Amino acid sequence: MIAKVAFAAQHVVGGSQGWDQSTDFKSWSSGQTFKVGDKLVFKYSSLHSVVELGNANAYKNCDISSPIQSLGTGNDVVKLDKPGTRYFTCGTLGHCSQGMKLKITIIKGNAPSPTLSPSSSPSPSSITPPSSTSSPTTVIDASSASQCFTSFFFLLASSLTLMVSLIKQS
């Protein structure tokens, strides 16, 4: 459980542009894989807000009259807690119809994702930083093998600490 939470991805909605009218959210989201346990991070100015819509019809028609939730801090985090489709838009009048809306599909968290294999690690020169113009801003989550490996060592270290503590007490 601890390892799963530690390796969840945080998707900054819209990448470097954030939650803004100038962002092409359809294009941005097509380059993402959203998994259960991941988080969406909405960063925006006071001109905007985040409204979660309940269904495809409300999304298509920009109907914000019955939102699931409305957020307005400018730095909102939404946890993706189950598989399925979720719909978001800006609550500012006219912004949804101008394209400031996001539809995502969340998959189960144990699906394969593009990650480094646990047996290899890149040299610093082989790591390419994301482009600020077109690349999505995402913290990539670890592979299932890496999560298992990390969990194993966490449990091993905890067990050893407990055993040493018990030996000292006797």
Beta strands, then each sheet from edge to edge (+ up, - down):
strand 1: 10-12
strand 2: 34-35
strand 3: 39-43
strand 4: 50-53
strand 5: 69-71
strand 6: 75-79
strand 7: 84-89
strand 8: 101-107
sheet 1: 1+ 3+ 6-
sheet 2: 2+ 8+ 7- 4+ 5-
end
